[in-house]
Amino acid sequence: MSQNSKLKVQIEHDGFKHTIEGEPDKVLKAISQYIAEIYPAYDLASKLIYSPDYLELLEEVSVFVNLTTDGQPIMLRSDLSADQALAAILLANQVAFKLGKRTTDESTIEEISRAIGKAQKTIQNTLTDMTKAGIVERSGKGSYRLTTTGTREVQETLNSLREGRNGNAGERVEPSS
């Protein structure tokens, strides 16, 4: 999206019209606030339900992974363990899919192996462990994607790594006090 892109949304409810216009992320937040005012239960439910903010995730994962114009992941950091790098690739592909930059959120063993420079057997073994932990799910023959739980855990792990704390994908990283 260009820096000047604007989003305009008009909400009509019970005879009232409310128009919100501005930068897409600010408009989406304003819509959420407006709905929370109309339906207080929505606000309560939104605190209980994990719903990833893909624009925020994009900012977080882009420190570790970029994508080529054809949607192939490129690792930017070589200091990550195999499971951390693999998790970053899966998250980048998921975010790119949700934002319309990839046709699928699935990643193949070959694609991950190329991106992080690890043997396919290492990737397969890591994916097996992550599947058992509920972080990854098999979506087809040789294709994998993050689960919702996995998305949250990977986000927490990458945040810890960005902040200089050590974290492993698949292990809950406790926030420091």
C-alpha positions in Angstrom: 0.0 0.0 0.0 1.2 3.5 -0.6 1.8 5.9 2.2 -1.2 8.0 1.1 -3.8 5.2 1.0 -7.0 6.0 2.9 -9.9 3.8 3.8 -13.4 5.1 4.2 -16.1 3.0 5.9 -19.7 4.0 6.5 -21.6 2.1 9.2 -25.4 2.3 9.3 -27.2 1.1 12.4 -30.6 1.8 13.8 -31.1 4.8 11.6 -27.7 6.3 12.5 -24.9 6.7 10.0 -21.3 6.8 11.1 -18.4 7.4 8.7 -14.8 6.6 9.5 -12.0 7.7 7.2 -8.2 7.6 7.4 -5.3 5.3 7.4 -6.4 1.6 7.2 -5.1 0.5 10.6 -6.6 3.5 12.4 -10.0 3.0 10.7 -10.0 -0.6 11.7 -9.3 0.3 15.3 -12.0 3.0 15.2 -14.5 0.5 13.8 -13.7 -1.9 16.7 -14.2 0.9 19.2 -17.5 1.9 17.6 -18.8 -1.6 17.7 -17.7 -2.0 21.4 -19.7 1.1 22.3 -22.8 -0.3 20.6 -22.4 -3.9 21.8 -20.5 -3.9 25.1 -20.5 -7.7 25.0 -18.3 -7.5 21.9 -15.7 -5.6 23.9 -15.7 -8.4 26.6 -15.5 -11.2 24.0 -12.7 -9.5 22.1 -10.6 -9.6 25.3 -11.1 -13.4 25.5 -10.6 -14.3 21.9 -7.2 -14.2 20.3 -7.6 -12.5 17.0 -4.2 -11.7 15.4 -3.6 -8.1 14.2 -1.9 -9.0 10.9 -0.5 -5.5 10.3 1.2 -5.6 13.7 2.4 -9.1 13.0 3.8 -7.9 9.7 5.9 -5.3 11.5 7.1 -7.9 14.0 8.1 -10.6 11.6 9.6 -8.3 9.0 12.7 -8.0 11.3 13.3 -11.7 10.7 11.9 -12.5 7.3 11.2 -10.6 4.0 9.4 -12.0 1.0 10.4 -11.8 -2.6 7.9 -10.2 -5.1 6.7 -13.8 -5.9 6.1 -14.5 -2.2 9.1 -16.6 -1.4 10.5 -16.1 2.1 14.0 -14.8 2.7 15.6 -15.1 6.2 17.3 -12.0 7.4 18.9 -13.4 10.6 21.2 -16.3 10.7 21.4 -16.5 14.5 18.1 -18.2 15.0 17.7 -21.9 15.9 16.1 -24.2 13.4 12.7 -24.1 15.2 12.8 -20.3 15.6 13.7 -19.8 11.9 11.1 -22.2 10.7 8.5 -20.6 12.9 9.4 -17.1 11.5 9.0 -18.4 8.0 5.6 -20.0 8.7 4.4 -16.7 10.4 5.7 -14.6 7.5 3.9 -16.8 5.0 0.7 -16.7 7.1 0.8 -12.9 7.4 1.5 -12.5 3.7 -1.5 -14.7 2.8 -3.8 -12.8 5.2 -2.7 -9.6 3.6 -3.2 -10.9 0.1 0.5 -11.2 -0.9 0.5 -15.0 -1.2 -2.0 -17.4 -2.6 -1.7 -19.8 0.4 -0.5 -19.8 4.0 1.0 -23.2 3.5 4.7 -23.8 3.4 6.5 -26.8 2.0 9.5 -28.5 3.6 11.5 -27.7 0.5 10.5 -24.0 0.6 11.4 -23.7 4.3 14.7 -25.6 3.8 15.7 -23.2 1.0 14.8 -20.2 3.1 16.7 -21.1 6.3 19.5 -23.2 4.8 18.9 -26.3 6.8 18.6 -29.9 5.6 15.1 -31.1 4.7 15.4 -33.9 7.3 16.1 -31.3 10.0 13.0 -29.3 8.8 10.9 -32.5 8.8 12.0 -33.5 12.3 11.3 -30.0 13.6 7.9 -29.8 12.0 7.0 -33.2 13.6 7.9 -31.9 17.0 6.0 -28.6 16.4 3.0 -30.5 15.2 3.0 -32.7 18.3 3.1 -29.4 20.4 0.1 -28.0 18.5 2.0 -25.1 17.0 1.9 -26.4 13.4 -0.6 -28.5 11.5 -0.1 -30.5 8.4 -2.3 -29.1 5.6 -1.4 -31.4 2.8 1.3 -33.8 1.6 4.5 -32.0 2.6 2.7 -28.7 3.4 2.4 -27.1 6.8 0.8 -24.0 8.4 0.7 -22.4 11.8 -2.2 -23.1 14.1 -3.9 -20.2 15.9 -2.1 -21.3 19.1 1.1 -21.5 17.0 0.6 -17.9 15.7 0.4 -16.6 19.2 3.3 -18.5 20.5 5.5 -17.6 17.6 4.6 -14.0 18.0 5.6 -14.1 21.6 8.9 -15.8 20.8 9.8 -13.4 18.1 9.0 -10.4 20.4 11.3 -11.9 23.0 14.0 -12.4 20.4 13.6 -8.8 19.2 13.9 -7.5 22.8 17.1 -9.5 23.3 15.6 -12.3 25.5 16.1 -15.9 24.4 13.0 -17.8 23.4 12.2 -21.0 21.6 9.2 -21.5 19.3 6.9 -24.0 20.9 8.0 -23.0 24.4 6.0 -20.4 26.2 8.2 -17.4 26.9 7.3 -15.7 30.1 7.4 -11.9 30.0 10.2 -10.4 32.1 9.2 -8.2 35.0 
